[in-house]
């Protein structure tokens, strides 16, 4: 369904954007992919890394804070993947106004520009577990962003366009996550891997799995859905054992704005959540048009259901984590 389509990716030079672009160019034959971001050096690097796809790629310098530039970039675009955001929790806490300008005002600009474009058919926005019951400003801004993209479906009128969300936690090996942190200690000869809390758990999702969930949303979304993958959980202590067997694991205390578990579906969400073979979909509580019907193949979860890395039914063993680590790029 992406063949001969024009796709724009905001924040396209990030880890997700690069993986998404390579995946689409490998598995489909798009008309072109527009990388929309504000760092010209990262665009230069990406352009050089993907020279073989030069005829399919376009690079736009621009910021999601700039609605006029977005509107120009969206001319003739069929699909939008919104990945641009300020994501670092401490940076957002220290610079709240900047986080709001990018994560909230930027989301509004993407929505308005897409609605006004006349060509855009689908918009998929990337969310995060931190938007669920947020305990920090980053999570708070992403919660507002999610609500904006869901509510955008109320403004589509007769236009053939819909907005949906994809939600997942930290990608395995992504910058700022625990795997490169542990790896750096090990590379420098450390024998201890500090654990913030022995009870802490996380979901395991690869970049490619995240991309595949976005493709599913682009393919199936009718408007207002939040797509969530079914993925395994792991204990942080087991990750430490997998990376450095027999290491010391001093408990150092949970950091500000950090949660014990990644939460994807809350008890309150259970009223409108459906379970599918490999994913969940949280549907909006409000219905704006007759297109917003549950996608076939799912069944409602039980009232009171929740889905977090702490209550998951699928868990990785230390040996399984060791195998998965072989596929994580720790040199980027």
C-alpha positions, 0 to 999 in steps of 0.5 A, spaced: 500 500 500 506 504 500 507 503 492 507 509 488 506 513 494 509 519 497 511 519 505 513 524 509 517 523 516 518 528 521 524 527 525 526 523 519 534 523 521 533 520 528 533 512 529 526 511 527 526 515 521 532 512 518 530 505 520 523 506 517 526 509 511 530 503 509 525 498 511 520 502 506 525 502 500 527 495 501 520 492 502 516 497 497 516 501 491 514 508 494 514 514 489 518 518 494 520 519 501 521 526 504 525 527 510 523 533 514 528 535 520 532 541 522 539 538 523 542 539 516 548 535 518 544 529 520 541 530 513 547 530 510 550 524 513 543 520 512 544 522 504 550 519 504 548 513 507 543 512 502 546 514 496 543 508 492 536 511 493 537 518 491 532 518 486 527 516 492 529 521 497 528 528 498 530 532 504 527 538 507 530 543 512 524 545 517 521 544 524 515 542 526 514 549 530 514 552 523 507 551 520 508 554 513 514 550 512 510 544 514 505 546 509 510 547 503 513 540 505 506 536 505 504 538 498 502 532 494 504 528 500 500 521 501 502 519 508 505 522 514 509 519 520 510 524 525 516 522 529 519 529 531 519 530 538 524 532 544 524 526 548 530 527 553 526 527 560 531 531 564 532 536 558 524 537 557 524 538 565 529 543 565 526 547 558 519 546 559 517 551 554 521 548 549 518 541 550 511 544 549 513 548 543 515 542 539 511 536 542 504 540 543 505 546 538 508 542 533 503 536 533 498 541 532 502 544 526 502 537 523 495 536 524 493 543 521 498 542 515 495 535 514 488 537 514 489 543 509 494 539 504 488 536 500 493 530 499 494 527 505 490 521 507 493 518 513 497 521 519 501 516 524 504 519 530 509 516 534 507 515 542 511 513 548 509 509 554 511 515 558 504 518 555 500 513 560 499 516 567 505 521 566 510 522 571 514 527 568 513 533 563 515 529 557 510 524 558 505 530 559 507 533 553 506 526 549 499 525 552 497 532 550 500 530 543 496 523 543 489 527 545 490 532 539 492 527 534 486 522 536 481 529 536 483 531 529 479 525 526 473 530 529 475 535 524 476 531 517 469 532 515 468 529 508 476 529 507 479 522 506 484 523 511 485 519 518 489 520 524 492 514 529 497 513 534 503 508 535 505 507 542 511 503 544 517 504 550 524 505 549 527 501 543 532 496 545 539 499 544 536 506 543 540 512 545 539 514 553 536 507 554 539 502 559 543 497 554 548 502 551 549 505 559 551 498 561 555 497 555 559 503 556 561 501 563 563 494 561 567 497 555 571 501 560 572 495 565 567 496 570 565 490 574 558 493 577 552 494 573 548 499 577 540 497 578 535 503 580 530 498 583 531 490 583 523 490 581 524 494 575 522 491 568 521 493 561 518 491 554 523 489 549 522 492 542 527 492 536 527 498 531 524 494 526 518 491 530 517 499 531 517 500 524 512 494 522 507 497 527 507 503 524 506 500 517 500 496 520 497 503 522 498 506 515 495 500 512 489 499 517 487 505 521 480 508 520 481 514 525 483 515 532 486 508 534 492 507 538 496 501 536 500 497 541 505 491 540 505 484 544 512 484 546 516 480 551 518 483 558 525 482 561 527 484 568 533 489 568 537 484 573 536 479 568 539 484 562 545 485 567 546 478 568 546 477 560 551 483 559 556 481 564 555 474 568 556 474 575 557 482 576 555 486 582 548 489 581 548 495 587 541 498 587 542 505 587 535 508 587 530 510 582 531 516 578 526 522 577 521 521 572 522 514 572 517 508 572 518 501 575 514 498 569 512 501 562 505 501 562 501 501 555 494 500 556 491 502 563 485 499 567 481 505 564 483 504 557 480 497 558 473 499 556 475 501 549 481 496 548 481 490 543 486 484 543 488 482 536 493 476 534 500 480 535 497 487 538 492 491 542 488 497 539 485 502 544 480 505 540 477 512 542 472 513 547 468 518 542 466 517 535 466 522 530 464 519 524 461 512 521 468 510 519 470 509 526 469 502 527 473 496 530 478 493 525 475 486 524 479 480 527 479 483 534 475 482 541 474 486 547 479 485 553 476 484 559 474 490 564 479 492 568 485 489 564 491 492 563 498 491 559 505 493 562 512 490 562 510 488 570 504 484 568 506 481 562 505 474 560 511 473 556 518 474 559 525 473 556 530 469 560 537 471 561 539 466 555 534 469 550 536 476 552 543 474 550 541 472 543 537 478 542 543 483 544 547 480 538 542 484 534 543 490 537 547 495 534 551 498 540 557 502 536 552 507 533 
